[in-house]
Amino acid sequence: MISIDKFKIVIENTPLISIDFIIKNSEGNYLLGKRVNEPACGYWFTPGGRIFKNETIKDAVKRLSKKELNQEIALDSLKFHGNYEHFYDNSFVDENISTHYIVLAYELNLKQDLDLPQDEHSEYNYFSKEEILKNNYVHTYVKDYFKEEN
């Protein structure tokens, strides 16, 4: 972890690398959480987060799954879905600083219920693919994961 002041400089000058989890339950629906932080505050979004400097993707998956899902998940249990870019006009640290993410999206078929934390998302829900694509409160970047060309 770095200080907010240093992180602000990073966000102003570089893209961030992050991991998004596309979690599918046994009914074929997908887990989304309503974000409480910028960017994308108030939108339904996939769980995930950024990779830290000198952190391997394998270790980031373990850390982020524990933080976002209350369950440590191994990289080898996930299926790579694709890489994406997300551009926001604001950021977590400053509404006037834009954020650029390079996102590695991974899929997981969930076999059990999760005890989900409330620090990054105020509520959670499972949505069908059709509901995700039609819902105005599901962020457009999440919808990109479910479009046919992917």
KOLTITI-694175 format. One record per atom (N, C-alpha, C, CB): residue in three letters; x, z, y. Coordinates in steps of 0.2 Angstrom, whole numbers, padded with zeros to 4 digits, always signed. Last residue first. Glycine has a CB too. Example, Ala and Ser with C-alpha at 12.3 -4.5 7.8 and 13.67 -1.06 7.14 Angstrom:
<rs>
SER+0064+0035-0011SER+0068+0036-0005SER+0064+0039+0000SER+0070+0029-0003ALA+0066+0039-0028ALA+0062+0039-0022ALA+0066+0039-0016ALA+0057+0045-0022
</rs>
This chain:
<rs>
ASN-0088-0135-0056ASN-0083-0130-0058ASN-0084-0129-0066ASN-0084-0124-0054GLU-0099-0143-0053GLU-0092-0147-0053GLU-0087-0142-0056GLU-0090-0149-0047GLU-0110-0135-0052GLU-0109-0139-0058GLU-0102-0142-0059GLU-0114-0144-0059LYS-0107-0118-0046LYS-0109-0125-0045LYS-0107-0129-0051LYS-0106-0128-0038PHE-0102-0106-0047PHE-0108-0107-0051PHE-0110-0115-0050PHE-0113-0103-0050TYR-0093-0103-0037TYR-0091-0102-0044TYR-0096-0104-0049TYR-0090-0094-0045ASP-0100-0105-0025ASP-0095-0110-0027ASP-0093-0109-0034ASP-0089-0110-0023LYS-0107-0093-0023LYS-0110-0099-0026LYS-0106-0104-0028LYS-0115-0102-0020VAL-0096-0086-0017VAL-0099-0084-0024VAL-0102-0090-0027VAL-0103-0078-0024TYR-0096-0092-0005TYR-0090-0093-0009TYR-0092-0091-0016TYR-0085-0089-0006THR-0109-0089+0001THR-0108-0096-0001THR-0101-0097-0006THR-0107-0100+0005HIS-0116-0074-0005HIS-0111-0077-0001HIS-0110-0084-0004HIS-0105-0073+0000VAL-0133-0071-0006VAL-0127-0072-0010VAL-0122-0076-0006VAL-0128-0075-0017TYR-0143-0072+0003TYR-0139-0066+0004TYR-0133-0066-0001TYR-0143-0060+0003ASN-0151-0082-0001ASN-0147-0083+0005ASN-0142-0077+0006ASN-0152-0083+0011ASN-0151-0088-0018ASN-0152-0082-0013ASN-0148-0083-0007ASN-0150-0076-0017LYS-0149-0099-0026LYS-0154-0100-0021LYS-0155-0094-0016LYS-0161-0100-0025LEU-0138-0096-0034LEU-0138-0102-0030LEU-0143-0103-0025LEU-0138-0108-0035ILE-0143-0084-0040ILE-0137-0084-0036ILE-0136-0090-0032ILE-0130-0084-0041GLU-0153-0089-0048GLU-0155-0084-0042GLU-0149-0084-0037GLU-0156-0077-0045GLU-0147-0097-0057GLU-0151-0100-0053GLU-0153-0096-0046GLU-0158-0102-0056LYS-0139-0087-0064LYS-0136-0093-0060LYS-0140-0096-0055LYS-0133-0098-0065SER-0147-0071-0061SER-0146-0077-0065SER-0142-0082-0061SER-0153-0080-0067PHE-0139-0056-0057PHE-0143-0062-0055PHE-0142-0067-0060PHE-0140-0064-0048TYR-0139-0038-0056TYR-0137-0044-0060TYR-0142-0050-0058TYR-0138-0042-0068ASN-0132-0028-0043ASN-0138-0031-0047ASN-0135-0037-0051ASN-0143-0034-0042TYR-0128-0014-0033TYR-0126-0019-0038TYR-0133-0022-0041TYR-0121-0016-0044GLU-0123-0007-0017GLU-0128-0007-0023GLU-0125-0013-0027GLU-0135-0008-0021SER-0112-0006-0009SER-0117-0001-0008SER-0122-0001-0014SER-0121-0002-0002HIS-0095-0008-0013HIS-0102-0011-0013HIS-0107-0005-0013HIS-0103-0015-0020GLU-0084+0000-0012GLU-0083-0007-0009GLU-0090-0010-0009GLU-0079-0011-0014ASP-0089+0013-0017ASP-0084+0013-0011ASP-0084+0006-0008ASP-0078+0015-0013GLN-0096+0016-0029GLN-0100+0014-0023GLN-0095+0013-0016GLN-0105+0019-0021PRO-0093+0010-0046PRO-0092+0014-0040PRO-0095+0011-0034PRO-0084+0014-0038LEU-0103+0010-0061LEU-0100+0006-0055LEU-0099+0011-0049LEU-0104+0000-0053ASP-0102+0010-0076ASP-0103+0015-0071ASP-0100+0013-0065ASP-0101+0022-0074LEU-0109-0004-0086LEU-0104-0001-0082LEU-0106+0005-0077LEU-0100-0006-0078ASP-0114-0007-0103ASP-0116-0006-0096ASP-0109-0003-0092ASP-0122-0001-0095GLN-0106-0020-0113GLN-0109-0013-0112GLN-0110-0012-0104GLN-0104-0008-0114LYS-0100-0032-0113LYS-0104-0030-0119LYS-0107-0023-0118LYS-0099-0030-0125LEU-0098-0046-0103LEU-0098-0039-0104LEU-0103-0037-0109LEU-0101-0036-0097ASN-0086-0058-0102ASN-0093-0057-0105ASN-0093-0050-0106ASN-0094-0061-0111LEU-0078-0063-0087LEU-0078-0058-0093LEU-0085-0058-0095LEU-0076-0052-0090GLU-0067-0074-0078GLU-0074-0073-0081GLU-0073-0068-0087GLU-0077-0079-0084TYR-0059-0075-0063TYR-0058-0074-0070TYR-0065-0072-0072TYR-0053-0069-0072ALA-0051-0083-0049ALA-0057-0081-0052ALA-0056-0081-0060ALA-0063-0086-0050LEU-0040-0081-0037LEU-0040-0082-0044LEU-0046-0079-0047LEU-0033-0079-0047VAL-0040-0087-0020VAL-0043-0082-0025VAL-0042-0085-0032VAL-0051-0082-0024ILE-0032-0084-0005ILE-0032-0088-0011ILE-0034-0084-0017ILE-0024-0091-0013TYR-0040-0081+0010TYR-0038-0079+0003TYR-0037-0085-0001TYR-0044-0075+0001HIS-0038-0077+0027HIS-0038-0083+0022HIS-0036-0080+0015HIS-0032-0088+0025THR-0047-0071+0041THR-0044-0070+0034THR-0044-0076+0030THR-0047-0064+0031SER-0044-0069+0059SER-0047-0072+0053SER-0043-0070+0047SER-0047-0080+0054ILE-0048-0056+0070ILE-0042-0059+0066ILE-0045-0062+0060ILE-0037-0054+0064ASN-0058-0049+0076ASN-0055-0055+0079ASN-0049-0058+0076ASN-0053-0053+0086GLU-0061-0038+0069GLU-0066-0043+0069GLU-0063-0050+0072GLU-0072-0041+0073ASP-0049-0031+0058ASP-0050-0033+0065ASP-0055-0039+0065ASP-0044-0035+0069VAL-0047-0027+0045VAL-0044-0023+0050VAL-0046-0025+0057VAL-0037-0024+0049PHE-0055-0036+0037PHE-0056-0029+0036PHE-0053-0025+0042PHE-0053-0027+0030SER-0059-0050+0048SER-0055-0047+0043SER-0057-0040+0042SER-0048-0048+0044ASN-0067-0066+0052ASN-0065-0059+0054ASN-0061-0057+0048ASN-0071-0055+0055ASP-0069-0079+0048ASP-0068-0078+0055ASP-0065-0071+0057ASP-0074-0080+0059TYR-0062-0084+0032TYR-0067-0080+0036TYR-0064-0079+0043TYR-0067-0073+0033PHE-0061-0093+0018PHE-0059-0093+0025PHE-0064-0089+0028PHE-0057-0100+0028HIS-0054-0095+0001HIS-0060-0092+0006HIS-0057-0091+0013HIS-0062-0085+0003GLU-0051-0106-0012GLU-0049-0103-0005GLU-0055-0101-0002GLU-0045-0109-0001TYR-0048-0104-0030TYR-0052-0105-0024TYR-0049-0103-0018TYR-0059-0102-0025ASN-0045-0108-0047ASN-0043-0105-0040ASN-0047-0108-0035ASN-0035-0107-0040GLY-0054-0102-0062GLY-0052-0107-0057GLY-0049-0104-0051GLY-0057-0112-0055HIS-0056-0095-0073HIS-0062-0099-0071HIS-0059-0104-0066HIS-0067-0095-0068PHE-0049-0088-0087PHE-0048-0091-0081PHE-0053-0096-0079PHE-0041-0094-0080LYS-0056-0075-0096LYS-0055-0082-0096LYS-0054-0084-0089LYS-0061-0086-0099LEU-0049-0059-0102LEU-0053-0063-0097LEU-0051-0071-0098LEU-0051-0061-0090SER-0041-0052-0110SER-0048-0052-0112SER-0052-0056-0107SER-0051-0045-0112ASP-0029-0052-0104ASP-0030-0057-0110ASP-0037-0056-0112ASP-0025-0055-0115LEU-0029-0042-0094LEU-0029-0050-0092LEU-0031-0054-0098LEU-0023-0052-0089ALA-0040-0029-0098ALA-0034-0032-0099ALA-0035-0040-0097ALA-0031-0031-0106ILE-0048-0017-0088ILE-0049-0023-0092ILE-0042-0026-0092ILE-0054-0027-0089GLU-0054-0001-0085GLU-0048-0005-0085GLU-0049-0011-0090GLU-0042+0000-0087GLN-0068+0003-0076GLN-0066+0002-0082GLN-0060-0003-0082GLN-0071-0002-0087ASN-0074+0003-0063ASN-0073+0009-0067ASN-0071+0009-0074ASN-0079+0014-0066LEU-0073-0008-0056LEU-0078-0008-0062LEU-0078-0001-0065LEU-0077-0014-0066GLU-0064-0007-0046GLU-0070-0011-0044GLU-0076-0010-0050GLU-0069-0018-0044LYS-0053+0000-0052LYS-0056+0002-0045LYS-0063-0001-0044LYS-0051-0001-0040LYS-0051-0006-0064LYS-0052+0001-0064LYS-0056+0003-0057LYS-0046+0005-0065SER-0049-0019-0059SER-0055-0018-0064SER-0056-0011-0064SER-0053-0021-0071LEU-0037-0017-0052LEU-0043-0019-0049LEU-0050-0018-0053LEU-0043-0026-0047ARG-0028-0014-0062ARG-0029-0009-0056ARG-0036-0011-0053ARG-0024-0010-0051LYS-0028-0025-0071LYS-0030-0018-0073LYS-0032-0013-0068LYS-0023-0015-0077VAL-0025-0035-0062VAL-0031-0035-0066VAL-0033-0028-0068VAL-0031-0040-0071ALA-0012-0031-0058ALA-0018-0031-0053ALA-0024-0031-0056ALA-0017-0038-0049ASP-0005-0033-0070ASP-0006-0026-0067ASP-0012-0026-0062ASP+0001-0024-0064LYS-0006-0047-0071LYS-0008-0043-0076LYS-0010-0036-0074LYS-0003-0043-0082ILE+0000-0051-0059ILE-0007-0053-0060ILE-0010-0048-0066ILE-0008-0060-0062THR+0011-0039-0053THR+0010-0044-0057THR+0002-0045-0058THR+0013-0043-0065GLU+0017-0035-0037GLU+0012-0033-0043GLU+0011-0039-0047GLU+0005-0030-0040ASN+0024-0038-0026ASN+0027-0036-0032ASN+0023-0033-0038ASN+0032-0030-0030LYS+0010-0035-0016LYS+0017-0037-0016LYS+0020-0034-0022LYS+0021-0037-0010PHE-0006-0034-0024PHE-0001-0031-0019PHE+0006-0035-0021PHE+0000-0024-0021ILE-0021-0044-0023ILE-0015-0042-0027ILE-0010-0040-0022ILE-0012-0049-0031ARG-0037-0039-0018ARG-0031-0042-0017ARG-0025-0040-0022ARG-0029-0042-0010GLY-0052-0040-0028GLY-0048-0037-0023GLY-0042-0041-0023GLY-0047-0030-0024GLY-0069-0038-0035GLY-0062-0040-0035GLY-0058-0037-0029GLY-0062-0048-0034PRO-0086-0043-0039PRO-0081-0038-0038PRO-0074-0041-0038PRO-0081-0032-0044THR-0095-0055-0029THR-0092-0053-0035THR-0087-0047-0034THR-0088-0059-0039PHE-0108-0051-0018PHE-0102-0054-0019PHE-0099-0051-0026PHE-0096-0052-0014TRP-0120-0052-0005TRP-0119-0051-0013TRP-0113-0054-0014TRP-0125-0053-0017TYR-0116-0046+0011TYR-0118-0051+0006TYR-0116-0049-0001TYR-0113-0057+0008GLY-0112-0035+0019GLY-0119-0036+0018GLY-0121-0042+0013GLY-0122-0038+0025CYS-0097-0043+0024CYS-0101-0037+0024CYS-0108-0039+0024CYS-0099-0032+0030ALA-0087-0053+0024ALA-0093-0054+0020ALA-0097-0048+0019ALA-0091-0056+0013PRO-0071-0044+0026PRO-0076-0049+0028PRO-0082-0050+0023PRO-0072-0056+0028GLU-0080-0029+0029GLU-0078-0036+0031GLU-0072-0038+0027GLU-0077-0036+0039ASN-0089-0019+0017ASN-0083-0020+0022ASN-0083-0027+0023ASN-0076-0018+0018VAL-0099-0018+0008VAL-0099-0014+0013VAL-0094-0015+0018VAL-0099-0006+0011ARG-0108-0030-0002ARG-0102-0028+0001ARG-0103-0023+0007ARG-0098-0034+0004LYS-0116-0028-0016LYS-0117-0029-0009LYS-0112-0026-0005LYS-0124-0026-0007GLY-0111-0036-0031GLY-0112-0030-0027GLY-0113-0032-0020GLY-0106-0026-0028LEU-0116-0044-0047LEU-0114-0045-0040LEU-0115-0038-0036LEU-0118-0050-0036LEU-0115-0050-0063LEU-0115-0044-0059LEU-0112-0046-0052LEU-0110-0039-0062TYR-0126-0062-0070TYR-0120-0061-0067TYR-0120-0055-0062TYR-0117-0067-0064ASN-0134-0065-0087ASN-0134-0064-0079ASN-0128-0061-0077ASN-0140-0059-0077GLY-0135-0065-0100GLY-0133-0071-0097GLY-0134-0071-0089GLY-0137-0077-0099GLU-0137-0053-0107GLU-0143-0057-0105GLU-0142-0064-0102GLU-0148-0053-0101SER-0125-0047-0107SER-0128-0050-0113SER-0134-0054-0112SER-0129-0044-0118ASN-0117-0052-0091ASN-0119-0047-0096ASN-0123-0051-0102ASN-0125-0043-0093LYS-0102-0057-0084LYS-0108-0060-0087LYS-0111-0054-0092LYS-0108-0067-0090ILE-0093-0057-0069ILE-0095-0053-0075ILE-0102-0055-0077ILE-0095-0046-0073ILE-0080-0063-0062ILE-0086-0066-0064ILE-0088-0062-0070ILE-0086-0074-0064PHE-0069-0056-0051PHE-0071-0055-0058PHE-0079-0058-0058PHE-0071-0048-0060ASP-0055-0062-0041ASP-0063-0060-0042ASP-0065-0060-0049ASP-0067-0066-0038ILE-0041-0058-0033ILE-0044-0059-0040ILE-0051-0057-0039ILE-0040-0055-0046SER-0030-0065-0020SER-0035-0060-0023SER-0037-0062-0030SER-0040-0059-0019ILE-0018-0066-0008ILE-0020-0068-0015ILE-0024-0063-0018ILE-0013-0069-0019LEU-0019-0071+0009LEU-0019-0065+0004LEU-0021-0068-0003LEU-0024-0060+0006PRO-0009-0080+0020PRO-0015-0080+0016PRO-0014-0074+0011PRO-0016-0086+0012THR-0002-0074+0036THR-0002-0076+0029THR-0008-0076+0025THR+0004-0072+0025ASN-0004-0068+0049ASN+0001-0074+0048ASN+0001-0077+0041ASN+0007-0071+0049GLU-0014-0059+0050GLU-0014-0063+0055GLU-0009-0069+0053GLU-0011-0060+0061ILE-0011-0051+0038ILE-0018-0055+0038ILE-0017-0060+0044ILE-0024-0050+0040VAL+0001-0045+0042VAL+0001-0049+0036VAL-0006-0054+0037VAL+0000-0045+0030ILE-0003-0038+0053ILE+0002-0043+0054ILE+0002-0048+0048ILE+0009-0040+0055LYS-0012-0029+0046LYS-0014-0033+0052LYS-0010-0039+0053LYS-0016-0029+0058PHE-0002-0022+0039PHE-0007-0026+0035PHE-0010-0031+0040PHE-0012-0022+0032LYS+0004-0014+0049LYS+0008-0019+0045LYS+0003-0024+0042LYS+0013-0016+0040ASP-0007-0006+0052ASP-0004-0010+0057ASP+0000-0016+0054ASP+0001-0006+0062ILE-0010+0000+0040ILE-0015-0004+0043ILE-0012-0009+0048ILE-0021+0000+0046SER+0004+0001+0029SER+0000+0004+0034SER-0005-0002+0037SER+0005+0006+0040ILE+0002-0003+0011ILE+0006-0004+0018ILE+0001-0001+0023ILE+0008-0011+0019MET+0004+0000-0006MET+0000+0000+0000MET+0004+0000+0006MET-0005+0006+0000
</rs>
